[in-house]
Amino acid sequence: MTITVRPIDETDHGAINALHRFVGWPERSEAGWAWLENNPARLELGAPAGWLLEDADGDPAGFTGNFVQRFHHEGRTLYGATGFSIIVTPKARGASRKLITTFNSQPGLFAHYTFNANAVSAPLYKRYGMVAWPNETHALKLSWRIDALACVEGRVWREIDRRAPRLTEARHERLLNPRLHEPDALTLPHGVSVLTDLEDDSRFAGFWDALKAEGKIVADRSPEALRWRLADPDLTLRPLLLAYSRDATIRGYAMAMMSKGNPIEPPMLEIIDLIALEDEAKAVPALMQALLMNARSMGAAKLRIQMVSPDLLRRLGPLADSARREGGWGHCHVKFGSTAPGAAVWSPTPFDADYGICLRPVPVGAVERQAA
Ligand SMILES: CC(C)(COP(=O)(O)OP(=O)(O)OC[C@H]1O[C@@H](n2cnc3c(N)ncnc32)[C@H](O)[C@@H]1OP(=O)(O)O)[C@@H](O)C(=O)NCCC(=O)NCCS
């Protein structure tokens, strides 16, 4: 069967959602797709928001999204993109080749990558010129167990689903709890505060300037970029932003969001960003301590970070040793452009990847319905 590939447009949202439904992934609202399409970095580059596969009759047969971000390096603006939500239906079997080679051949990027491949898609990327990267950590995810009982219940539900899927087919949300809806007040360690001011002249803007001045490749964390991220209309709970300050200056920050992978997974507190100035050794441990101290009262069964760089692993220190090691299939692959400044100066976090836009938000409406 002839399969063709073309850039998506705003009339394709229904077809893209149908493909997500087909593989059991969360769908976006119309406003959510429109928000993603209006990603300022993508518009600046003039890149497609994704590509659709079509069969000979013009019916949708697959999709991949294209999440473009601005990066900064030594005073220059660069662009990088991650493919996300790659789906190929059985009738287009093998057509991931078309999607990935199209994604990889778009111009103007210092890096084409995915840091969120699942075990099924992980082997695909190296067929098309992408390499497993970062060398030491491309297969590593870290998690800290917060609520052992909820983790056990989640395992039981997974086992039931594996043996008798009909019992869980009703898509009834399990493992919700009232803390998701009404978390206790936060308890924060010395130096850590909740970050609310994302104005262009805020203390956070000063942190962003200091981060850029360090000479590494950093994904755009300007106040404007964070405001755009937080405006995702499909978020059900506002992500938690924490700042680590010394002498009234922000020296590190973290962003974490509650997610629930599917109706039978327990809620997780997922770290989307964790970054600090190079000479601030206390920031990452203090921000992590804050997340560990509050994850339970926010309703999480685990605290998790789904990708780590060697640099972050070093900064986590003993905290990394206390984590459970998840993953293992190699979820990170990259193809660097020929003039890329070099892998040594880029230490991506989940912020650089698609986690912030792909994780399934906790269905808060379902929490309210079950509490009623
Ligand atoms: C992961 C996924 C995108 C891969 O799609 P794909 O393009 O069909 O994958 P492959 O290229 O490996 O092809 C599948 C098989 O068809 C074979 N194939 C390749 N080209 C073919 C062709 N023209 N005709 C028939 N078969 C073909 C491949 O050799 C492969 O065989 P194998 O399973 O024995 O190795 C698809 O399985 C999918 O949508 N899965 C669900 C969603 C998902 O998990 N996505 C990953 C998100 S991170």
The ligand as an SDF file (V2000), in Angstrom:
LIG
                    3D

 48 50  0  0  0  0  0  0  0  0999 V2000
    6.3960    1.9150   17.3870 C   0  0  0  0  0  0  0  0  0  0  0  0
    5.7620    2.0500   16.0110 C   0  0  0  0  0  0  0  0  0  0  0  0
    5.6440    3.5470   15.6690 C   0  0  0  0  0  0  0  0  0  0  0  0
    6.6470    1.3570   14.9830 C   0  0  0  0  0  0  0  0  0  0  0  0
    6.0290    1.4090   13.7210 O   0  0  0  0  0  0  0  0  0  0  0  0
    6.5680    0.6380   12.4170 P   0  0  0  0  0  0  0  0  0  0  0  0
    7.0340    1.6340   11.4260 O   0  0  0  0  0  0  0  0  0  0  0  0
    5.5060   -0.2590   11.9310 O   0  0  0  0  0  0  0  0  0  0  0  0
    7.8300   -0.1660   12.9800 O   0  0  0  0  0  0  0  0  0  0  0  0
    8.9680   -0.9210   12.1890 P   0  0  0  0  0  0  0  0  0  0  0  0
    9.6530   -0.0210   11.2250 O   0  0  0  0  0  0  0  0  0  0  0  0
    9.7930   -1.6300   13.1890 O   0  0  0  0  0  0  0  0  0  0  0  0
    8.1310   -1.9640   11.3710 O   0  0  0  0  0  0  0  0  0  0  0  0
    7.4050   -2.9750   12.0430 C   0  0  0  0  0  0  0  0  0  0  0  0
    7.6840   -4.2710   11.3420 C   0  0  0  0  0  0  0  0  0  0  0  0
    7.2750   -4.1710    9.9540 O   0  0  0  0  0  0  0  0  0  0  0  0
    8.3480   -4.5370    9.1050 C   0  0  0  0  0  0  0  0  0  0  0  0
    8.2730   -3.6920    7.9240 N   0  0  0  0  0  0  0  0  0  0  0  0
    9.0570   -2.6190    7.6360 C   0  0  0  0  0  0  0  0  0  0  0  0
    8.6850   -2.1020    6.4450 N   0  0  0  0  0  0  0  0  0  0  0  0
    7.6480   -2.8610    6.0120 C   0  0  0  0  0  0  0  0  0  0  0  0
    6.8300   -2.8360    4.8580 C   0  0  0  0  0  0  0  0  0  0  0  0
    7.0080   -1.9120    3.8910 N   0  0  0  0  0  0  0  0  0  0  0  0
    5.8530   -3.7490    4.7510 N   0  0  0  0  0  0  0  0  0  0  0  0
    5.6660   -4.6700    5.7020 C   0  0  0  0  0  0  0  0  0  0  0  0
    6.4060   -4.7610    6.8100 N   0  0  0  0  0  0  0  0  0  0  0  0
    7.3840   -3.8640    6.9500 C   0  0  0  0  0  0  0  0  0  0  0  0
    9.5910   -4.2540    9.9330 C   0  0  0  0  0  0  0  0  0  0  0  0
   10.6780   -5.0650    9.4840 O   0  0  0  0  0  0  0  0  0  0  0  0
    9.1480   -4.6500   11.3210 C   0  0  0  0  0  0  0  0  0  0  0  0
    9.2160   -6.0670   11.4600 O   0  0  0  0  0  0  0  0  0  0  0  0
    9.6220   -6.7440   12.8480 P   0  0  0  0  0  0  0  0  0  0  0  0
    8.5270   -6.3430   13.8270 O   0  0  0  0  0  0  0  0  0  0  0  0
    9.6230   -8.1790   12.5440 O   0  0  0  0  0  0  0  0  0  0  0  0
   10.9540   -6.1640   13.2090 O   0  0  0  0  0  0  0  0  0  0  0  0
    4.3460    1.4010   15.9830 C   0  0  0  0  0  0  0  0  0  0  0  0
    4.4810    0.0610   16.3680 O   0  0  0  0  0  0  0  0  0  0  0  0
    3.3460    2.0610   16.9000 C   0  0  0  0  0  0  0  0  0  0  0  0
    2.6590    2.9990   16.5150 O   0  0  0  0  0  0  0  0  0  0  0  0
    3.1980    1.5780   18.1430 N   0  0  0  0  0  0  0  0  0  0  0  0
    2.2360    2.1050   19.1100 C   0  0  0  0  0  0  0  0  0  0  0  0
    2.6240    3.4980   19.5470 C   0  0  0  0  0  0  0  0  0  0  0  0
    3.9860    3.5370   20.1970 C   0  0  0  0  0  0  0  0  0  0  0  0
    4.2720    2.8020   21.1280 O   0  0  0  0  0  0  0  0  0  0  0  0
    4.8370    4.4590   19.7020 N   0  0  0  0  0  0  0  0  0  0  0  0
    6.1540    4.7140   20.2790 C   0  0  0  0  0  0  0  0  0  0  0  0
    6.0740    5.9510   21.1010 C   0  0  0  0  0  0  0  0  0  0  0  0
    7.5490    6.3580   21.9300 S   0  0  0  0  0  0  0  0  0  0  0  0
  1  2  1  0
  2  3  1  0
  2  4  1  0
  2 36  1  0
  4  5  1  0
  5  6  1  0
  6  7  2  0
  6  8  1  0
  6  9  1  0
  9 10  1  0
 10 11  2  0
 10 12  1  0
 10 13  1  0
 13 14  1  0
 14 15  1  0
 15 16  1  0
 15 30  1  0
 16 17  1  0
 17 18  1  0
 17 28  1  0
 18 19  1  0
 18 27  1  0
 19 20  2  0
 20 21  1  0
 21 22  1  0
 21 27  2  0
 22 23  1  0
 22 24  2  0
 24 25  1  0
 25 26  2  0
 26 27  1  0
 28 29  1  0
 28 30  1  0
 30 31  1  0
 31 32  1  0
 32 33  2  0
 32 34  1  0
 32 35  1  0
 36 37  1  0
 36 38  1  0
 38 39  2  0
 38 40  1  0
 40 41  1  0
 41 42  1  0
 42 43  1  0
 43 44  2  0
 43 45  1  0
 45 46  1  0
 46 47  1  0
 47 48  1  0
M  END
$$$$
